[in-house]
Amino acid sequence: MTARSTYEVFEKQRRNVQGWSNELLAGEGGNFSEAPEKGLMGKDVVSLEVARPPTGFRFQEGSTWIIGDWSYGKSFKHMGTRVRSEQPLDTCRWRKHTREMDNLTTVEFGREPECGGGKKAFTLIRRRHHCRGCHVAICKDCSRKAVDSSSSLSTKPQWYCIPCLDENPQLDVQDGGGRKIMRRLSQAAPPMLSRMESMPKAMKFCIECGYELPPHVKFCIECGAGQTSTSRESSADDLLRMSTLVAPDPALLPVVTEDAAINAIPSISPPPPSSSSPVH
């Protein structure tokens, strides 16, 4: 069973010529809420609509704000110590708003083993996010990205769990997942190009004439030879083997004399007369 505690926010009003003014609320103690600015007393100025529990806590389901009685004084530190009726010289008054909240987990923040919504374990595929409202660890399936319209400083979409989205009507859910994926794909380098850039560049040379070729060319431009070698070392070995095959050792060749070469040439005899020629 989760341990419960209370979240306290203090409302402050000042007296003016028209009566008591309605001002924002001020967080107290360790229960600071997210707020865009500081109040006159040095506390975070918030409102009940944007009040958020601290990290690791969530407002108890079905709970509402319990409003206390007014206390008169210059600071909320006097709350409860001056139980009296309103006086003409009082310029400030305070009252406390209390709400029950649940302690979600005792695990260190950022090391939660499973999703707080679907109770599925986090993996390399199922990544861990944290709800901007209640700070509970959630996965992508149990959350949505939304913008808090009540805050002028927060314009970037943040992750929110489904319960926080249902409770806070000022959260505008963003439907830009598809566009974001397309933008990422368009900005990413082509897979084949990245692989070619990551691999060491090997020079290619024709095995016939030794002409250097670009990596994507398969046929020599000079002599039209086919497959080429992929490095300078292999090209040199191939050229050496080809030179051995084309030009064999002279010592192994047979000796041919001049007379034998002349006798080897066949004699050419004149062709016989044609039988179709007319006889005179």
Secondary structure in CASP SS format (residue, H / E / C, confidence):
PFRMAT SS
TARGET T0000
AUTHOR 0000-0000-0000
METHOD secondary structure of the structure
MODEL  1
M C 1.00
T C 1.00
A C 1.00
R E 1.00
S E 1.00
T E 1.00
Y E 1.00
E E 1.00
V E 1.00
F E 1.00
E E 1.00
K E 1.00
Q E 1.00
R E 1.00
R E 1.00
N E 1.00
V C 1.00
Q C 1.00
G E 1.00
W E 1.00
S C 1.00
N C 1.00
E C 1.00
L C 1.00
L E 1.00
A E 1.00
G E 1.00
E C 1.00
G C 1.00
G C 1.00
N C 1.00
F C 1.00
S C 1.00
E C 1.00
A C 1.00
P C 1.00
E C 1.00
K E 1.00
G C 1.00
L C 1.00
M C 1.00
G C 1.00
K C 1.00
D E 1.00
V E 1.00
V E 1.00
S C 1.00
L C 1.00
E C 1.00
V C 1.00
A C 1.00
R C 1.00
P C 1.00
P C 1.00
T C 1.00
G C 1.00
F E 1.00
R E 1.00
F E 1.00
Q C 1.00
E C 1.00
G C 1.00
S C 1.00
T C 1.00
W C 1.00
I E 1.00
I E 1.00
G C 1.00
D C 1.00
W C 1.00
S E 1.00
Y E 1.00
G C 1.00
K C 1.00
S C 1.00
F H 1.00
K H 1.00
H H 1.00
M C 1.00
G C 1.00
T C 1.00
R C 1.00
V C 1.00
R C 1.00
S C 1.00
E C 1.00
Q C 1.00
P C 1.00
L C 1.00
D C 1.00
T C 1.00
C E 1.00
R E 1.00
W E 1.00
R E 1.00
K E 1.00
H E 1.00
T E 1.00
R E 1.00
E E 1.00
M E 1.00
D E 1.00
N E 1.00
L C 1.00
T C 1.00
T C 1.00
V C 1.00
E C 1.00
F C 1.00
G C 1.00
R C 1.00
E C 1.00
P C 1.00
E E 1.00
C C 1.00
G C 1.00
G C 1.00
G C 1.00
K C 1.00
K C 1.00
A E 1.00
F C 1.00
T C 1.00
L C 1.00
I C 1.00
R C 1.00
R C 1.00
R C 1.00
H E 1.00
H E 1.00
C C 1.00
R C 1.00
G C 1.00
C C 1.00
H C 1.00
V C 1.00
A E 1.00
I E 1.00
C C 1.00
K C 1.00
D C 1.00
C C 1.00
S E 1.00
R E 1.00
K E 1.00
A E 1.00
V E 1.00
D E 1.00
S C 1.00
S C 1.00
S C 1.00
S C 1.00
L C 1.00
S C 1.00
T C 1.00
K C 1.00
P C 1.00
Q E 1.00
W E 1.00
Y E 1.00
C E 1.00
I H 1.00
P H 1.00
C H 1.00
L H 1.00
D H 1.00
E H 1.00
N C 1.00
P C 1.00
Q C 1.00
L E 1.00
D E 1.00
V E 1.00
Q C 1.00
D C 1.00
G C 1.00
G H 1.00
G H 1.00
R H 1.00
K H 1.00
I H 1.00
M H 1.00
R H 1.00
R H 1.00
L H 1.00
S H 1.00
Q H 1.00
A C 1.00
A C 1.00
P C 1.00
P H 1.00
M H 1.00
L H 1.00
S H 1.00
R H 1.00
M H 1.00
E H 1.00
S H 1.00
M C 1.00
P C 1.00
K C 1.00
A C 1.00
M C 1.00
K E 1.00
F E 1.00
C C 1.00
I C 1.00
E C 1.00
C C 1.00
G C 1.00
Y C 1.00
E E 1.00
L E 1.00
P C 1.00
P C 1.00
H C 1.00
V C 1.00
K C 1.00
F C 1.00
C C 1.00
I C 1.00
E C 1.00
C C 1.00
G C 1.00
A C 1.00
G C 1.00
Q C 1.00
T C 1.00
S E 1.00
T C 1.00
S C 1.00
R H 1.00
E H 1.00
S H 1.00
S H 1.00
A H 1.00
D H 1.00
D H 1.00
L H 1.00
L H 1.00
R H 1.00
M H 1.00
S H 1.00
T H 1.00
L H 1.00
V H 1.00
A C 1.00
P C 1.00
D C 1.00
P H 1.00
A H 1.00
L H 1.00
L C 1.00
P C 1.00
V C 1.00
V C 1.00
T C 1.00
E H 1.00
D H 1.00
A H 1.00
A H 1.00
I H 1.00
N H 1.00
A C 1.00
I C 1.00
P C 1.00
S C 1.00
I C 1.00
S C 1.00
P C 1.00
P C 1.00
P C 1.00
P C 1.00
S C 1.00
S C 1.00
S C 1.00
S C 1.00
P C 1.00
V C 1.00
H C 1.00
END
